[in-house]
Amino acid sequence: YQAYDRELERQVALKLIRSDLAANPEILKRFKQELILARQITHKNVIRIFDLGQADGFKFITMDYIEGEDLQSLLRRKKKLEPAEAANIIAQTCRALEAAHAEGVIHRDLKPQNIMLDKRGRAYVMDFGIARSTLAPGMTQTGALIGTPDYMSPEQAKGQTLDARSDLFSVGIIFYEMLAGQTPFLADTTMGKLWKRTNELARPLGELDKTIPPTLCEIVRRCLEIDPHKRFASAAELLQQIEVWQGPKAGTRVLVQRVGGLPAYVKWAGTGLAVALVAAGFFLRSKLGTRLAAPHAPVSLLIADFDNKTGDPVFDGTLEPMLGIALEGAPFISSYNRGQAKKVAARIQPGASHMEAALAQLVAVREGVNAVVAGSIQKERSGYKVYVTTLDPATGRALLKEESDASNKQDVLAAAGKLAERIRKGLGDTTPESAQKSAAETFTAGSLEAAHQYAVGQDLQQSGKWTDAINAYGQAAKSDPDLGRAYAGTAAMYANLGKNQEAEKYYQLALERIDRMTDREKYRTRSGYYLLMHNQAKAIEELSALVSQYPADTAGHANLALAYFYGRNMSKTLEEQKRAMEITPHSLLQRVNYAMYALYAEDFDTAAKEAQSILNENPKFDQALRTLALAELGRGHNEEARQNYKKLQGVGAYGASIASTGLADLELYEGRLTEAAAILERAIADDRAAKDEEAAADRTATLALTELARGKTSEAVSAAG
């Protein structure tokens, strides 16, 4: 019933307790005990219970009133839901369960009738603690059959002791029903349904409907494992997998949980890892190459900014990425990410606008890059001349010197391709000449202007200016409509921005032009497309082939680690990231990625050790400071975590922002709600001053929950409003 609570001055939902239960003092006592516990759950996806009352001989419970319908009603109307809608409802259900399980509350009777949906699409879980409250006097949880048979876990059907994983089985049944339009354990009788779930695996969703995304099929399959140990370990782990499928617009937050129970609210935004991986080349910093990997030790090269002596701006930044593409025609060569190199250069020499050869050498020494390639282009009476020198970064000694002539502008790219071929041979490339010429055909763009715009796009991409990069790649494609790498770059940028439909469109355009790409670029384009479509198996297949043919491809190994990470195969994730580190052992970027992966794998000692070693070299590396703080928290070293967050506060605006979240979490963890609220209020003010409304909104939601936990309802409502 809908009612008005005069004390709370709000509309509430009122549930009557059956008369046979209300007449039993022991059951009423249990109701009160369970409801007191359930009232501790404060979360935006939980319908909060207010009171157990009595009027005119009726016992009742009052709770939040939601204007909408329950999930059962929605399924009766639609029969089944689109995957995105179903995933959204399950994600919100998982967030509710995460909050409840952190308080030690298991639902025990999760079903579509207990999930309410409002008009905005928000899901609310209700009736926590009520199922167990109806146990007869003297009956313990063990041996009791409590819950709705259609949605019970196997251990619940057997009357065994339950933990949080029982709720996850129920989630799996609900998810299955939303996607398939039917429950997984069909039988004519209740006992038949219970027998099936305790003895038979559910029929795979993919057999019922091949249009259901394979990733969601796998998530549901794991939820429905008969053995609780084979299911997801927690609602947080299940939520993380759903959010990975939903993509970057899902507002993901990643839970890091230590053995012994790190609290549910110790969360951190997963963007730190994503940013580091973007810099590693995840979003397809397009490069070209050829087949026939040679048994040669890996060689990493950093291309310095060329000296453009022609006065023509079309050559500004144009030759560097194209030369890198051509040099990677050798399977043992990897071109160090120039965007990352420029970030390091800015720390070494603040204010430097040009990464000339001497500065590039310092970067290479610091990052453990084997050689620096420097060059220049100048105008001559007969055309243009391009000079390239390969340098030992430690000594500055010239290892190779090459030059090439071009009769006109359009021939300059071809001249650069010839220089790259000579450098590769000088470094030991034994790729057959026919294969090298085939690669050279795909190296050139249809026009110098297309190559220049593509290079501009690369620079903007590596600077994190994704919208501007899209415009530059668009100009490149306009100048050369068959330049496949320009479409691939556009697709990657849309993926970064969370515009997956646009990303898919441009990947398709790139794939239509894949014949102009060599094998490295083909592998990267296809793997990027498969990652976008949440087809981790195909992405792993493409990236495995890439690193098999090009074992020195650092980005290939790093991206393969990412694909394994998306599939939660942490042992393979760490294995591939180690290989990326072996190729560039001094790369702080690859090392911090490894530390972050160790953190996700709950190997907090390794994460802390690696992060600390990075900080020994660069004490102001924000990603390493955050990783170390979280690793210390995972090890139960709260004070050490606090000190690292305080150091992070002094590392720029971004560092201060993420440090405030960490410090607030610590205060919440230790029960200092007033201090947590104060930190959040200051952080929100800083976010708004910086015009970062997304961060401000995120912290405001946390502040509202904090105020609610303090019993300050009006302040909570004000913050949430």
MOVENQUI-V587546 format. One record per residue. PHI is phi as a letter, one per 30 degrees, with the letter a starting at -180 (* if undefined). NEAR is the number of other C-alpha atoms within 8 Angstrom. Layout:
# MOVENQUI-V587546
phi={PHI | PHI}
near={NEAR | NEAR}
This chain:
# MOVENQUI-V587546
phi={* | c | b | c | c | d | d | d | h | a | d | b | c | b | c | d | d | e | d | d | d | d | d | c | e | d | d | d | d | d | e | d | d | d | d | d | d | d | d | d | d | c | a | d | c | c | d | d | d | c | a | c | b | b | a | h | i | c | c | b | c | c | a | e | c | c | d | l | b | d | d | e | d | d | d | d | d | c | i | b | c | d | e | d | d | d | d | d | d | d | e | d | d | d | d | d | d | e | d | d | d | d | c | i | c | c | d | i | b | d | a | e | d | c | c | c | b | c | d | c | j | d | c | b | c | b | i | d | i | d | e | d | d | d | d | d | e | i | d | c | d | d | j | c | c | c | k | c | e | d | b | d | d | e | d | d | d | d | i | d | d | c | b | d | d | d | d | d | d | d | e | d | d | d | d | e | d | d | d | c | i | a | d | d | c | d | a | d | b | d | d | d | d | d | d | e | d | c | b | b | d | d | d | e | e | d | d | d | a | d | d | d | e | e | d | d | e | d | d | d | e | d | e | c | d | d | d | e | d | c | d | d | d | a | d | d | d | d | e | e | d | d | d | d | d | d | j | d | d | d | i | d | b | c | d | c | b | c | d | j | j | d | d | d | d | d | c | b | d | d | d | d | d | d | d | d | d | e | d | d | j | e | d | h | d | d | b | c | a | b | d | i | d | c | d | b | d | e | b | c | b | c | c | d | d | d | c | d | c | d | i | c | d | d | c | d | i | d | d | d | d | d | d | d | e | d | d | d | d | d | d | c | c | b | c | d | e | d | d | d | d | d | d | d | d | d | d | d | b | e | j | d | c | b | c | d | e | d | d | d | d | d | d | d | d | d | c | i | d | d | a | c | c | c | a | a | b | b | d | b | e | c | k | b | b | c | c | b | b | c | c | d | d | d | c | i | d | d | d | b | b | b | b | a | c | b | d | a | e | d | d | d | d | d | d | d | d | d | d | d | d | d | d | e | d | d | d | j | d | c | e | e | d | d | d | d | d | d | d | d | d | d | d | d | d | d | a | d | d | d | d | d | d | d | d | d | d | e | d | d | d | d | c | i | c | d | d | d | d | e | d | d | d | d | d | d | d | d | d | b | d | c | d | e | d | d | d | d | d | d | e | d | d | d | d | e | d | i | c | d | d | d | d | d | e | d | d | d | d | d | d | d | c | d | d | d | c | c | d | e | d | d | d | d | d | d | d | d | d | d | d | d | d | i | c | d | d | d | d | d | d | d | d | d | d | e | d | d | d | b | d | c | d | e | d | d | d | d | d | d | e | d | d | d | d | e | d | i | c | d | d | d | e | d | d | d | d | d | d | d | d | d | d | b | d | c | d | d | d | d | d | d | d | d | d | d | d | d | d | d | d | i | c | d | d | d | e | d | d | d | d | d | d | d | d | d | c | b | d | c | d | d | d | d | d | d | d | d | d | d | d | d | d | d | d | i | c | d | d | d | d | d | d | d | d | d | d | d | e | c | c | i | d | d | d | d | d | d | d | d | d | d | d | d | e | d | d | d | e | c | i | c | d | d | d | d | d | d | d | d | d | d | d | d | d | d | d | d | d | d | i | c | d | d | d | d | d | d | d | d | d | d | d | d | d | d | d | d | d | d | i | c | d | d | d | d | d | d | d | d | d}
near={5 | 8 | 8 | 8 | 9 | 6 | 4 | 5 | 7 | 7 | 10 | 12 | 12 | 11 | 8 | 8 | 10 | 6 | 8 | 6 | 10 | 12 | 7 | 8 | 7 | 8 | 14 | 12 | 8 | 10 | 11 | 9 | 8 | 12 | 13 | 8 | 11 | 13 | 10 | 7 | 11 | 11 | 8 | 7 | 12 | 11 | 12 | 11 | 11 | 9 | 7 | 10 | 8 | 8 | 6 | 4 | 5 | 10 | 12 | 11 | 13 | 13 | 12 | 11 | 9 | 8 | 6 | 8 | 9 | 12 | 12 | 8 | 9 | 10 | 12 | 7 | 6 | 7 | 9 | 10 | 11 | 7 | 9 | 7 | 8 | 12 | 11 | 8 | 10 | 10 | 11 | 12 | 13 | 12 | 12 | 14 | 11 | 12 | 12 | 12 | 10 | 9 | 9 | 6 | 11 | 12 | 11 | 13 | 11 | 12 | 11 | 9 | 9 | 11 | 14 | 14 | 14 | 11 | 7 | 5 | 6 | 10 | 12 | 14 | 13 | 10 | 9 | 12 | 14 | 10 | 13 | 10 | 11 | 10 | 11 | 7 | 6 | 4 | 8 | 7 | 10 | 7 | 9 | 10 | 8 | 10 | 10 | 8 | 9 | 9 | 13 | 15 | 12 | 10 | 11 | 13 | 12 | 8 | 11 | 11 | 8 | 9 | 7 | 10 | 13 | 14 | 14 | 13 | 15 | 13 | 12 | 12 | 13 | 12 | 12 | 14 | 12 | 13 | 12 | 11 | 11 | 7 | 11 | 9 | 9 | 6 | 7 | 6 | 6 | 9 | 6 | 9 | 14 | 13 | 8 | 10 | 13 | 10 | 7 | 7 | 9 | 9 | 7 | 8 | 11 | 10 | 7 | 8 | 8 | 8 | 5 | 11 | 8 | 8 | 9 | 10 | 12 | 8 | 11 | 12 | 11 | 10 | 12 | 12 | 11 | 12 | 6 | 8 | 6 | 8 | 13 | 12 | 8 | 10 | 14 | 11 | 10 | 12 | 11 | 12 | 10 | 12 | 13 | 10 | 9 | 10 | 8 | 11 | 7 | 7 | 6 | 11 | 9 | 10 | 12 | 13 | 10 | 9 | 5 | 4 | 6 | 10 | 8 | 10 | 7 | 12 | 10 | 10 | 8 | 9 | 6 | 8 | 9 | 8 | 8 | 11 | 13 | 9 | 12 | 12 | 11 | 12 | 10 | 11 | 8 | 10 | 10 | 16 | 16 | 14 | 11 | 7 | 11 | 9 | 5 | 6 | 5 | 10 | 12 | 13 | 13 | 15 | 13 | 13 | 12 | 13 | 8 | 11 | 8 | 7 | 5 | 7 | 5 | 8 | 9 | 10 | 11 | 14 | 13 | 12 | 10 | 13 | 11 | 11 | 13 | 16 | 14 | 15 | 14 | 12 | 17 | 16 | 14 | 13 | 11 | 10 | 10 | 9 | 10 | 10 | 12 | 9 | 8 | 9 | 15 | 10 | 7 | 8 | 8 | 7 | 5 | 8 | 4 | 5 | 12 | 11 | 11 | 7 | 10 | 16 | 13 | 11 | 12 | 14 | 10 | 9 | 11 | 10 | 16 | 10 | 13 | 17 | 13 | 14 | 12 | 11 | 13 | 10 | 9 | 7 | 5 | 5 | 11 | 15 | 12 | 15 | 11 | 12 | 12 | 13 | 13 | 13 | 15 | 6 | 5 | 8 | 7 | 9 | 8 | 9 | 9 | 10 | 9 | 11 | 10 | 12 | 9 | 8 | 9 | 8 | 9 | 13 | 12 | 10 | 12 | 13 | 13 | 9 | 12 | 11 | 11 | 9 | 12 | 12 | 9 | 8 | 6 | 7 | 9 | 6 | 11 | 6 | 6 | 6 | 10 | 12 | 8 | 8 | 14 | 11 | 7 | 11 | 11 | 10 | 11 | 9 | 9 | 11 | 9 | 15 | 13 | 15 | 13 | 14 | 14 | 12 | 15 | 11 | 10 | 12 | 11 | 11 | 7 | 6 | 9 | 12 | 7 | 9 | 16 | 13 | 9 | 12 | 15 | 11 | 11 | 17 | 13 | 8 | 10 | 11 | 7 | 8 | 13 | 14 | 10 | 13 | 15 | 15 | 15 | 14 | 14 | 12 | 15 | 14 | 12 | 10 | 8 | 9 | 9 | 9 | 6 | 10 | 15 | 12 | 9 | 12 | 13 | 8 | 11 | 14 | 10 | 8 | 11 | 9 | 6 | 9 | 13 | 12 | 11 | 13 | 13 | 10 | 12 | 14 | 13 | 11 | 13 | 13 | 11 | 12 | 11 | 11 | 7 | 8 | 11 | 12 | 6 | 9 | 16 | 12 | 8 | 12 | 15 | 9 | 9 | 15 | 12 | 7 | 10 | 12 | 11 | 12 | 14 | 12 | 10 | 11 | 14 | 15 | 12 | 14 | 14 | 10 | 13 | 14 | 10 | 10 | 7 | 6 | 9 | 10 | 6 | 9 | 15 | 12 | 9 | 12 | 14 | 9 | 10 | 14 | 13 | 7 | 11 | 13 | 9 | 10 | 11 | 8 | 9 | 13 | 14 | 14 | 12 | 13 | 14 | 11 | 12 | 13 | 15 | 8 | 7 | 10 | 9 | 12 | 8 | 10 | 17 | 13 | 8 | 12 | 15 | 10 | 8 | 14 | 12 | 7 | 6 | 7 | 7 | 8 | 10 | 9 | 8 | 12 | 15 | 13 | 14 | 14 | 14 | 11 | 14 | 14 | 11 | 13 | 9 | 6 | 9 | 9 | 6 | 10 | 14 | 11 | 9 | 12 | 15 | 9 | 9 | 14 | 13 | 8 | 12 | 7 | 7 | 7 | 12 | 12 | 11 | 9 | 13 | 13 | 11 | 11 | 12 | 13 | 12 | 12 | 12 | 10 | 10 | 6 | 6 | 9 | 12 | 7 | 9 | 15 | 12 | 8 | 11 | 15 | 10 | 8 | 12 | 12 | 9 | 8 | 13 | 10 | 7 | 6 | 6 | 9 | 8 | 6 | 9 | 13 | 8 | 8 | 12 | 13 | 10 | 9 | 13 | 14 | 11 | 12 | 14 | 12 | 9 | 8 | 6 | 9 | 8 | 6 | 10 | 14 | 9 | 8 | 10 | 8 | 4}
